[in-house]
Amino acid sequence: MKLVLITCIEEFEKEVKKILNLSGVKTFSYQSVKGYKNAADNELNTWFATDAIGTDSLLFTVFAAHECIVDLYAKAEAFNRKQESLSHIHIATIALEKFN
């Protein structure tokens, strides 16, 4: 079991929900967040579009089995390759040592 955090701009809400469904994710939650970028760090420079103005974004929280995560990454990467804008779907996974 892993914890998956997904960020995207609000305009990608339907696409992320579709990707989650097609990847076999059964449950998730999400909320609106404001994304900011304080520096041009190479690893984080595309997570949010600008540094001065907050970007209306979404944060999805997912608890999923490993099998779902492999497919989730593949579908998000395929979606991102098709994007002409700088915005992408970003995913981070965290291994869970223990849960109830």
C-alpha positions in Angstrom: 0.0 0.0 0.0 1.3 3.5 -0.9 0.2 7.0 -0.4 -0.1 8.9 -3.7 -0.1 12.7 -3.9 -1.2 14.2 -7.2 -1.1 17.9 -8.1 -2.6 19.5 -11.2 -4.2 22.7 -12.3 -8.0 22.8 -11.8 -8.6 22.5 -15.5 -7.2 18.9 -15.4 -9.8 17.7 -12.7 -11.8 15.5 -15.1 -8.7 14.0 -16.6 -7.1 13.1 -13.3 -10.4 11.5 -12.1 -10.5 9.5 -15.3 -6.9 8.4 -14.9 -7.6 7.3 -11.3 -10.6 5.3 -12.4 -8.9 3.6 -15.4 -5.9 2.8 -13.1 -8.1 0.8 -10.7 -8.1 3.3 -7.9 -11.3 2.8 -5.9 -11.2 5.7 -3.5 -9.5 9.1 -3.3 -10.0 12.6 -1.9 -9.1 16.0 -3.4 -9.1 19.6 -2.4 -8.4 23.0 -4.0 -5.0 24.5 -3.2 -3.0 27.5 -4.3 0.3 26.5 -5.9 3.3 28.8 -5.5 6.9 28.6 -6.7 9.6 30.5 -4.8 12.7 29.5 -6.7 13.7 28.1 -10.1 14.9 24.8 -8.7 15.3 22.4 -11.6 13.5 19.5 -10.0 10.5 21.6 -8.9 10.3 24.3 -11.6 7.3 22.8 -13.4 5.1 21.9 -10.5 3.5 25.3 -10.5 3.5 27.9 -13.3 4.6 31.1 -11.7 6.3 32.4 -8.6 4.4 35.7 -7.9 0.8 34.6 -8.5 -0.9 31.6 -6.9 -2.0 28.9 -9.3 -5.5 27.4 -8.8 -4.6 23.8 -8.3 -5.9 20.5 -7.0 -4.3 18.1 -4.5 -5.5 14.5 -4.8 -4.8 12.1 -1.9 -4.9 8.4 -2.8 -4.2 5.2 -0.9 -3.5 2.5 -3.5 -1.9 -0.9 -4.1 1.3 -1.1 -6.1 -0.4 -2.5 -9.2 -2.6 0.6 -9.5 0.4 2.9 -9.1 2.3 1.5 -12.0 -0.7 2.1 -14.3 -1.4 5.5 -12.7 2.1 6.8 -13.6 1.9 5.4 -17.1 -1.4 7.1 -17.8 -0.3 10.4 -16.3 2.9 10.3 -18.3 1.0 9.6 -21.5 -1.4 12.6 -20.7 1.6 14.9 -20.0 3.3 14.0 -23.3 0.2 15.3 -25.1 0.2 18.6 -23.3 1.1 21.7 -25.2 1.0 23.9 -22.0 3.6 24.0 -19.3 1.2 22.5 -16.8 1.3 18.8 -16.2 -0.1 16.2 -13.8 2.5 15.6 -11.1 2.6 12.4 -8.9 4.6 11.6 -5.8 4.4 8.3 -3.9 5.2 7.5 -0.3 5.6 3.9 1.0 3.5 3.2 4.0 5.2 1.2 6.7 2.1 0.6 8.8 -1.6 1.4 8.4 -4.9 0.4 10.0 
